Amino acid sequence: MGVTGLFLILFVAVHLTINVLLIFDDSGVLFNSAAHFMRTNWIVKIIEPLLGLGFFIHILWSFLLEYHNYKARPVNYNKKISGITSSWASRNMLIIGLLVLVFLVIHIINFFWVIKFNPDVLQKVNIGGIEMEDSYTLITDLFKSSLVYDFLYILAGILLGIHLSHGFWSAFQTLGLSNKQWLGRLQLLSKIYAIIVAAGFSVIPLYFLIKF
């Protein structure tokens, strides 16, 4: 869980960095150039199946851990003061993760699947003498036209932030990369990273809702 978690945290950072380009350039040049690079770069092509494997292992392991936790104590505690013993995010990691997964599937169907496996349906643009698919228009048209998708995107961003607020520091702790001195720092860093992720993904649909 720790290894795949850190790998997916890195993916989220890269994905957010590229997606934020949507709101910095209304011409689509920046985003289309970044998307084209990610689609054609040989290193990214190698990482993509590893990313898929990382998601699969992370999800599978979460179910296994939940099952083992249940088997270890099938009977609930007579009394549990949850706010003291653990955070709300840590107690609901599986549920939050599954909700994020549902949105991820929707997101893949709407964007990744089309861009990766059916690029012929996309318009073509020429940037710097290179012809590439107009991924910018595909994505922004959905943000501009679907209030439901905008809401789901914002909700998923917030849920992902909550998931990361515990998962970030927990991954380091699981791998033995934290101690009493560093644990507090990692937890603070986790909160900062979680806020950046939640706000970053939420501001994208809000930008298109407000401006267009």
C-alpha positions in Angstrom: 0.0 0.0 0.0 2.8 2.4 0.9 4.8 1.8 -2.3 1.8 2.0 -4.7 0.4 4.9 -2.7 3.5 7.0 -3.1 3.6 6.1 -6.8 0.0 7.3 -7.3 0.7 10.4 -5.3 3.4 11.3 -7.8 0.9 10.6 -10.6 -1.7 12.9 -9.1 0.9 15.7 -8.9 1.9 15.3 -12.5 -1.8 15.0 -13.6 -2.8 18.1 -11.7 0.1 20.1 -13.1 -0.9 19.3 -16.7 -4.7 19.9 -16.0 -4.1 23.3 -14.5 -2.7 24.4 -17.9 -6.4 24.4 -19.0 -7.0 27.6 -17.2 -3.8 29.4 -18.0 -4.2 29.4 -21.8 -7.6 29.7 -23.4 -6.1 29.0 -26.8 -5.3 25.5 -25.8 -1.7 25.6 -27.0 -0.2 24.8 -23.6 -2.5 22.0 -22.7 -2.5 20.4 -26.2 1.3 20.5 -26.3 1.6 18.9 -22.8 -1.1 16.3 -23.7 0.7 15.5 -27.0 4.0 15.1 -25.1 2.4 12.7 -22.6 0.8 10.7 -25.4 3.9 10.3 -27.5 6.8 10.2 -25.1 8.4 6.7 -24.9 9.0 7.0 -21.1 5.4 7.8 -20.5 4.3 4.9 -22.7 6.4 2.6 -20.4 5.0 4.2 -17.2 1.3 4.0 -18.3 0.9 0.2 -17.9 2.9 0.4 -14.6 0.4 3.1 -13.5 -2.5 0.8 -14.3 -0.8 -2.0 -12.4 -0.2 0.3 -9.5 -3.9 1.3 -9.3 -4.9 -2.4 -9.4 -2.5 -3.4 -6.7 -3.5 -0.4 -4.5 -7.2 -1.2 -4.8 -6.7 -5.0 -4.3 -4.5 -4.5 -1.3 -7.1 -2.1 0.3 -9.7 -4.8 0.1 -7.3 -7.4 1.5 -6.4 -5.1 4.4 -10.0 -4.4 5.2 -10.7 -8.1 5.2 -7.8 -8.9 7.5 -8.9 -6.1 9.8 -12.4 -7.5 9.9 -11.1 -11.1 10.5 -8.9 -9.8 13.3 -11.9 -8.4 15.2 -15.3 -9.3 13.7 -17.1 -8.0 16.8 -17.2 -4.2 17.1 -15.8 -2.5 20.2 -18.3 -1.9 22.9 -17.2 1.7 23.0 -14.9 3.6 20.7 -14.0 7.3 20.9 -13.2 7.7 17.2 -12.1 11.3 17.2 -9.3 10.5 19.6 -8.1 7.1 18.3 -8.1 8.0 14.6 -9.1 10.6 12.0 -12.3 10.5 10.0 -10.3 10.1 6.8 -8.3 7.1 8.1 -11.5 5.3 9.2 -13.1 5.8 5.8 -10.2 5.4 3.4 -11.8 2.4 1.6 -15.1 4.1 1.0 -13.5 7.4 -0.1 -11.1 5.5 -2.4 -14.0 3.7 -4.0 -15.9 6.9 -4.6 -12.8 8.4 -6.3 -12.5 5.2 -8.3 -16.1 5.6 -9.6 -15.3 9.1 -10.9 -12.0 7.8 -12.3 -13.8 5.3 -14.5 -16.2 8.0 -15.7 -13.1 10.3 -16.4 -11.3 7.6 -18.3 -14.4 6.9 -20.5 -14.9 10.6 -21.3 -11.3 11.6 -21.9 -8.5 9.0 -21.7 -10.3 6.3 -23.7 -11.1 8.8 -26.5 -7.7 10.4 -26.6 -5.8 7.2 -26.4 -7.8 4.7 -28.4 -10.2 6.8 -30.6 -8.2 9.9 -31.6 -9.7 10.1 -35.0 -12.9 11.6 -33.6 -10.9 14.6 -32.3 -10.2 17.8 -34.3 -6.6 18.3 -35.3 -4.5 21.4 -34.6 -1.1 22.5 -35.7 1.2 23.8 -33.0 4.8 24.7 -33.9 4.6 22.7 -37.1 3.4 19.6 -35.4 -0.1 18.2 -36.0 -1.8 16.9 -32.9 -5.2 16.0 -31.5 -7.2 18.9 -30.0 -7.6 17.4 -26.5 -8.2 20.9 -25.1 -11.5 21.3 -26.9 -12.7 17.8 -26.0 -12.2 18.5 -22.3 -13.3 22.1 -22.1 -16.5 21.5 -24.1 -17.6 19.0 -21.4 -16.8 21.5 -18.6 -18.7 24.2 -20.4 -21.8 22.1 -21.2 -22.3 19.7 -18.2 -23.0 21.1 -14.8 -23.4 17.6 -13.5 -19.9 16.6 -14.6 -18.5 19.9 -13.1 -20.1 19.0 -9.8 -18.7 15.4 -9.9 -15.2 16.7 -10.8 -15.2 19.1 -7.9 -16.6 16.4 -5.5 -13.9 13.9 -6.7 -11.2 16.5 -6.2 -12.3 17.1 -2.6 -12.6 13.4 -1.9 -9.2 12.8 -3.3 -7.8 15.5 -1.1 -9.4 13.9 2.0 -8.0 10.5 0.9 -4.5 12.0 0.5 -4.6 13.9 3.8 -4.2 10.5 5.5 -2.6 8.4 2.7 0.3 10.7 2.1 1.9 10.6 5.6 0.7 7.0 6.2 2.6 5.8 3.1 5.9 7.1 4.6 5.0 5.7 8.0 4.2 2.2 6.5 7.6 2.2 4.8 9.4 3.1 8.0 10.4 6.5 6.7 9.1 8.5 9.6 9.7 8.8 13.3 8.2 10.8 16.2 10.1 13.9 15.1 9.1 13.6 11.4 5.6 12.3 11.8 4.1 15.7 12.7 5.9 17.3 9.8 4.7 14.7 7.3 1.2 15.1 8.6 1.3 18.8 8.1 2.8 18.3 4.6 0.0 15.9 3.9 -2.6 18.5 4.8 -1.0 21.1 2.6 -0.7 18.7 -0.3 -4.3 17.5 0.1 -5.6 21.1 0.1 -3.5 21.9 -3.1 -4.9 18.8 -4.8 -8.5 19.4 -3.8 -8.4 23.2 -4.6 -6.4 22.6 -7.8 -8.8 20.1 -9.3 -11.9 22.0 -8.1 -10.8 25.4 -9.6 -10.7 23.9 -13.1 -14.4 23.3 -13.7 -15.2 26.4 -11.6 -13.1 28.5 -14.0 -15.1 27.3 -17.0 -18.4 27.6 -15.2 -17.7 31.3 -14.2 -16.0 32.5 -17.4 -18.1 30.7 -20.0 
